[in-house]
Amino acid sequence: MDSQLDLFANALSPTVEKASAPAQSRSRRSQAVARSDDEMVRKLEETGNYRILRRHVARPVAAVRRPEFSRVGVIVDTETTGLNHRNDEIIEIGAVAFTFNDDGAVGDIIGVYGGLQRPSKPIPPEITRLTGITDALVEGQFIDIQSLRRLIEPADLIIAHNAGFDRPFCDAFSTIFAGKAWACSVSEIDWSARGFEGTKLGYLVGQAGYFHEGHRAVDDCFALLEVLDQQRATEETPFSELYRASQRSRVRIFAEHSPFDMKDQLKARGYRWSDGSDGRPKSWWIELDEDDLSEELHYLRSDIYQWDEADPPTLHLTAFDRFRA
């Protein structure tokens, strides 16, 4: 019995071309090979037994910016020597600037920057294993602030996949990020409702049907944009959802001085613990849409404090405030 791969054996009859064959002939053959590959992929996927990942190819920078996309977004990704923005340093930054409109429709790529920087201390071995960035690679390298500034200054929104990590590093690195609105493609998109079972970038890219060179800043930016701009059936794109979320005000509620025996109940409701070292009150806390504030305060007063006059601290946030250190 023929195997499934035999379906493609005759899809393209190989021909031998001389090295001196004209460029037009080579181009035709390349196009034929591409069509054969597409046909192979289609037939494999139709069996239901295969899922094909395509190499992600970065979108080109547009020669002309279309006027109907009046806003500018910049996807930013950093590679660092560690997790603490107070002690660790950026060793690579990538930025991809693109246009979009008020409905959250993505337009054109209008700028790209990627740069390495030598840190003040040797790069830890675990970071090199993760990113592939070595001390030799960053020797003599410095991030070009002026090139980066040309992308960041016009931005209406800066997007990072885990903005709570990237924004503190960017703010510590340069004042060009001061006063910018930020959005987080991890926490401000309901990926589970879209059929995704995780939020790590590599997983999102894979489930979207691609593979890419992960943990290098510019590559991650381009891959994230591809995922954000995917539309399935009648759904809005993830970026459109993200842009709407960035425009809503949020509020943090700190369940300060809550009874110790209520910690499991708070944790089950989505509260997280802050030990006070990051400037927040030492307490359990949660972040919600402002519309949910009254309901949450009622819950705390009735179920946690059991006191109608309890007044836990709150902090109102916009995209300009969120994800700061």
C-alpha positions as CSV (number, residue, x, y, z in Angstrom):
1,M,0.0,0.0,0.0
2,D,1.3,3.4,-0.8
3,S,2.2,5.7,2.1
4,Q,0.8,9.1,2.5
5,L,4.1,10.6,1.3
6,D,3.7,8.7,-2.0
7,L,0.9,11.2,-2.7
8,F,3.5,13.7,-3.5
9,A,6.0,11.6,-5.3
10,N,4.9,12.9,-8.7
11,A,3.9,16.4,-7.6
12,L,6.9,17.8,-9.3
13,S,9.2,15.9,-11.7
14,P,12.7,16.9,-10.9
15,T,14.7,18.4,-13.7
16,V,18.4,19.0,-13.9
17,E,19.4,22.5,-14.8
18,K,22.8,23.6,-15.9
19,A,24.6,26.1,-13.7
20,S,24.4,28.6,-16.6
21,A,20.6,28.4,-16.9
22,P,19.0,31.8,-17.2
23,A,17.7,33.4,-14.0
24,Q,14.1,33.3,-15.4
25,S,14.3,29.5,-15.7
26,R,15.6,29.2,-12.1
27,S,12.8,31.5,-10.9
28,R,10.2,29.3,-12.6
29,R,11.6,26.2,-11.0
30,S,11.7,27.8,-7.5
31,Q,8.0,28.8,-7.9
32,A,7.2,25.3,-9.0
33,V,8.9,23.8,-5.9
34,A,7.0,26.3,-3.7
35,R,3.7,25.2,-5.2
36,S,4.7,21.6,-4.7
37,D,5.5,22.3,-1.0
38,D,2.2,24.0,-0.5
39,E,0.4,21.1,-2.1
40,M,2.2,18.7,0.2
41,V,1.4,20.7,3.3
42,R,-2.3,20.9,2.3
43,K,-2.6,17.2,1.7
44,L,-0.8,16.3,4.9
45,E,-3.1,18.6,7.0
46,E,-6.2,17.3,5.3
47,T,-5.5,13.8,6.7
48,G,-6.0,15.2,10.2
49,N,-2.8,13.4,11.3
50,Y,-0.4,16.2,10.9
51,R,0.1,19.8,12.0
52,I,2.6,21.7,9.9
53,L,4.6,24.6,11.3
54,R,5.9,27.1,8.8
55,R,9.0,29.2,9.2
56,H,8.0,32.6,10.3
57,V,9.2,35.3,7.8
58,A,9.4,38.8,9.1
59,R,7.2,41.4,7.4
60,P,9.0,43.9,5.3
61,V,9.3,47.6,6.2
62,A,6.8,49.5,4.1
63,A,8.2,52.0,1.6
64,V,5.1,54.2,2.0
65,R,3.0,54.6,5.2
66,R,-0.7,54.4,4.5
67,P,-2.5,57.4,6.0
68,E,-5.6,55.4,7.1
69,F,-3.4,53.8,9.8
70,S,-2.7,56.9,11.9
71,R,-1.5,55.4,15.1
72,V,1.9,53.9,16.0
73,G,2.6,50.9,18.1
74,V,6.1,49.5,19.0
75,I,6.7,45.9,20.1
76,V,9.6,45.8,22.4
77,D,11.6,42.8,23.7
78,T,14.6,42.7,25.9
79,E,17.2,40.1,26.8
80,T,18.9,40.7,30.1
81,T,21.5,39.4,32.5
82,G,18.9,38.4,35.0
83,L,15.4,39.1,36.4
84,N,15.9,42.1,38.7
85,H,15.9,45.4,36.9
86,R,17.7,47.0,39.9
87,N,20.8,44.8,39.6
88,D,20.7,43.3,36.2
89,E,21.2,44.9,32.8
90,I,19.8,44.8,29.2
91,I,22.2,43.0,26.8
92,E,19.9,43.1,23.8
93,I,16.8,45.1,22.8
94,G,14.6,44.7,19.8
95,A,11.8,47.1,18.6
96,V,9.4,46.7,15.7
97,A,7.3,49.8,14.9
98,F,4.0,49.4,13.1
99,T,0.9,51.5,12.3
100,F,-2.6,50.7,13.3
101,N,-6.0,52.5,13.3
102,D,-8.5,53.3,16.1
103,D,-10.3,49.9,15.6
104,G,-7.0,48.1,16.3
105,A,-6.4,47.0,12.7
106,V,-2.7,46.6,12.0
107,G,-1.2,48.5,9.0
108,D,2.4,48.6,8.0
109,I,5.8,48.0,9.5
110,I,7.5,51.4,9.6
111,G,10.8,50.7,11.5
112,V,13.0,48.1,13.1
113,Y,15.8,48.3,15.5
114,G,17.9,45.6,17.2
115,G,21.0,46.2,19.2
116,L,23.4,44.5,21.6
117,Q,25.1,46.0,24.6
118,R,28.0,44.9,26.7
119,P,27.1,44.7,30.4
120,S,29.3,45.8,33.2
121,K,29.7,42.2,34.4
122,P,30.1,38.9,32.5
123,I,26.9,37.3,31.2
124,P,25.8,34.4,33.4
125,P,26.1,31.0,31.8
126,E,22.4,30.3,32.2
127,I,21.6,33.4,30.2
128,T,23.9,32.4,27.4
129,R,22.3,29.0,27.3
130,L,18.9,30.6,27.1
131,T,19.6,33.4,24.6
132,G,22.8,32.3,22.8
133,I,24.3,35.7,23.7
134,T,27.9,35.4,24.8
135,D,30.4,37.9,26.2
136,A,32.3,37.7,22.9
137,L,29.1,38.6,21.0
138,V,28.5,41.8,23.0
139,E,32.2,42.9,23.2
140,G,32.4,46.5,22.1
141,Q,28.6,46.7,21.5
142,F,26.4,49.5,22.6
143,I,22.7,50.1,21.9
144,D,22.1,53.1,19.6
145,I,19.8,55.3,21.7
146,Q,19.1,57.8,18.9
147,S,18.0,55.0,16.5
148,L,15.8,53.6,19.3
149,R,14.5,57.0,20.1
150,R,13.2,57.5,16.5
151,L,11.0,54.5,17.0
152,I,9.8,55.1,20.5
153,E,9.1,58.9,20.5
154,P,6.1,58.7,18.0
155,A,4.6,55.6,19.7
156,D,1.0,55.8,20.9
157,L,1.5,52.4,22.6
158,I,4.4,50.1,23.5
159,I,3.7,46.4,23.6
160,A,5.7,43.7,25.4
161,H,5.0,40.1,26.0
162,N,5.2,40.3,29.8
163,A,5.4,44.1,30.2
164,G,5.8,43.7,33.9
165,F,9.3,42.4,33.2
166,D,10.3,44.6,30.2
167,R,9.0,48.0,31.3
168,P,11.1,48.3,34.5
169,F,14.2,47.3,32.5
170,C,13.4,49.8,29.8
171,D,12.6,52.6,32.2
172,A,15.9,52.0,34.1
173,F,17.8,51.9,30.8
174,S,16.7,55.2,29.2
175,T,14.3,58.1,29.7
176,I,13.0,57.7,26.1
177,F,10.4,55.4,27.5
178,A,9.1,57.9,30.1
179,G,5.5,58.9,29.8
180,K,4.6,56.1,27.3
181,A,1.5,54.0,27.4
182,W,2.3,50.2,27.7
183,A,0.3,47.1,27.0
184,C,1.0,43.5,28.0
185,S,0.2,40.8,25.5
186,V,0.3,38.1,28.2
187,S,-2.1,39.6,30.8
188,E,-4.4,41.8,28.6
189,I,-5.5,39.2,26.1
190,D,-7.8,36.3,26.9
191,W,-5.7,33.6,25.2
192,S,-7.7,30.7,26.7
193,A,-10.9,32.0,25.1
194,R,-9.1,31.9,21.8
195,G,-8.3,28.3,22.2
196,F,-4.7,28.6,23.4
197,E,-3.6,26.6,26.4
198,G,-0.7,28.7,27.4
199,T,0.7,32.2,27.1
200,K,4.4,31.7,26.5
201,L,5.4,33.2,23.2
202,G,6.9,30.0,21.7
203,Y,3.7,28.2,22.4
204,L,1.5,31.0,20.9
205,V,3.7,31.1,17.8
206,G,3.6,27.3,17.5
207,Q,-0.2,27.1,17.8
208,A,-0.6,29.9,15.3
209,G,1.2,27.6,12.8
210,Y,4.8,29.0,12.8
211,F,8.2,28.4,14.3
212,H,10.9,31.0,14.8
213,E,14.3,31.7,16.3
214,G,13.2,32.3,19.9
215,H,15.0,34.4,22.6
216,R,16.5,36.9,20.2
217,A,14.8,40.2,20.6
218,V,13.9,41.3,17.1
219,D,12.8,37.8,16.0
220,D,10.6,37.7,19.1
221,C,9.1,41.1,18.2
222,F,8.2,40.0,14.6
223,A,6.8,36.7,15.8
224,L,4.6,38.4,18.4
225,L,3.2,40.8,15.8
226,E,2.3,37.9,13.6
227,V,0.3,36.2,16.4
228,L,-1.3,39.5,17.4
229,D,-2.5,40.2,13.9
230,Q,-4.1,36.7,13.3
231,Q,-7.8,36.7,12.8
232,R,-9.9,33.5,13.1
233,A,-13.4,33.3,11.7
234,T,-15.3,36.3,13.0
235,E,-13.1,37.0,16.0
236,E,-11.4,40.3,16.3
237,T,-7.6,40.1,16.2
238,P,-5.7,39.6,19.5
239,F,-4.2,43.1,18.9
240,S,-7.6,44.7,18.6
241,E,-8.5,43.1,22.0
242,L,-5.2,44.3,23.5
243,Y,-5.6,47.9,22.2
244,R,-9.1,48.1,23.8
245,A,-7.8,46.7,27.0
246,S,-5.0,49.3,27.1
247,Q,-7.6,52.1,27.0
248,R,-9.5,50.9,30.1
249,S,-8.6,52.1,33.6
250,R,-7.7,49.4,36.1
251,V,-7.6,49.4,39.9
252,R,-5.5,47.5,42.3
253,I,-7.0,46.5,45.6
254,F,-4.7,45.7,48.5
255,A,-6.3,43.5,51.2
256,E,-4.1,45.0,53.8
257,H,-4.3,43.5,57.4
258,S,-6.6,40.8,56.2
259,P,-7.0,37.8,58.6
260,F,-4.2,35.3,58.2
261,D,-6.7,32.4,58.0
262,M,-8.3,34.0,54.9
263,K,-5.1,33.7,52.8
264,D,-6.2,30.5,51.0
265,Q,-9.6,32.1,50.1
266,L,-7.9,35.2,48.8
267,K,-5.4,33.2,46.8
268,A,-8.2,31.1,45.3
269,R,-10.0,34.3,44.2
270,G,-6.9,35.4,42.3
271,Y,-5.1,37.6,44.8
272,R,-1.3,37.6,44.9
273,W,1.0,38.2,47.8
274,S,3.3,41.2,48.0
275,D,6.0,41.1,50.6
276,G,6.4,44.9,50.5
277,S,9.9,44.9,48.9
278,D,8.6,46.3,45.6
279,G,6.9,49.4,47.0
280,R,3.5,47.9,47.3
281,P,1.8,47.5,50.7
282,K,2.7,44.2,52.4
283,S,-0.6,42.4,51.6
284,W,-2.6,40.2,49.3
285,W,-3.6,42.2,46.2
286,I,-5.6,41.9,43.0
287,E,-6.0,44.1,39.8
288,L,-9.4,44.5,38.2
289,D,-11.3,46.6,35.8
290,E,-12.7,49.7,37.5
291,D,-16.2,48.5,36.8
292,D,-15.6,45.6,39.2
293,L,-14.4,47.7,42.1
294,S,-17.6,48.0,44.0
295,E,-18.3,44.3,43.8
296,E,-14.8,43.4,45.0
297,L,-14.9,45.8,47.9
298,H,-18.3,44.3,49.0
299,Y,-16.7,40.8,48.9
300,L,-13.7,41.9,51.0
301,R,-16.0,43.6,53.6
302,S,-18.5,40.7,53.9
303,D,-16.3,37.6,53.4
304,I,-12.8,38.6,54.4
305,Y,-12.9,41.5,57.0
306,Q,-16.5,40.8,58.1
307,W,-16.7,44.5,58.8
308,D,-18.8,47.0,56.7
309,E,-16.5,49.9,57.4
310,A,-13.3,48.2,56.1
311,D,-11.5,50.4,53.6
312,P,-8.6,48.6,51.9
313,P,-6.2,50.7,49.9
314,T,-6.8,51.1,46.2
315,L,-4.6,52.3,43.3
316,H,-6.2,53.5,40.0
317,L,-4.0,52.8,36.9
318,T,-4.0,53.6,33.2
319,A,-1.7,52.3,30.5
320,F,0.7,55.1,31.4
321,D,1.0,53.8,34.9
322,R,0.7,50.0,34.6
323,F,3.6,47.6,34.6
324,R,6.0,50.1,36.2
325,A,8.5,48.8,38.8
